[in-house]
Amino acid sequence: EFFETNNSGKFVHEADVSKWLDALSRNEKYPFSTKAWRSELKHTFWLLHRVASAKALQKLLQNHPVFENYDIILAAGDGRGHDQDAEQVTTDKSINRVKEAIKAHDKTITLSVGQLTTGITIPEWTAVLMLSNAKSRSLYMQAAFRAQNPWEYEIDGDIYQKQNADTLFFSGKRY
């Protein structure tokens, strides 16, 4: 309900969602609140319940003083609910958009409703934000561990390894 949208595609509780984004980026106990957190959470995966909610959140994030510094990738809609081949083509396009955005931008947020939750690996993701109740235990488990994979990267000739990966819950329902 928190991320419910109206017929015009805006959040019903837009002021509250904006306040939540402010808290997420300012309250020191929340991720994205400090430079250290933002440095650790450069590429994250946010899972919502509805395509309309993902689109509305994309707009708010792009206009937020902290999150406007992230490239926001929408990996939701455009083919979901069709046959298996159409869904795979849509998922492949989303994977490519995510990989291209990560190459081009220092910070990204990928918004999804179901795409990219199973059978793919984006090593750069360091956290998953669960912003909806998972539809099933298996979807929950698949999505929750999208960031749990090794990744080595180079900065100025030095090799580093991803040290942490988190799953953050904002939905209220855990399996």
Buried (B, 14 or more C-beta within 10 A) or exposed (E): EBBBBEEEEBBEBBEEBBEBBBEBBEEEEBBBBEEEBBEBBBBBBBBBBBBBBBBBBBBBBEEBEBBEEBBBBBBBBBBBEEEEEEBEEBBEBBBEBBEEBBEEBEBBBBBBBBBBBEEBBBBBBBBBBBBBEBEEEEBBEBBBEBBBEEBEEEEEEEEEEBEEBBBBBBBEEEE
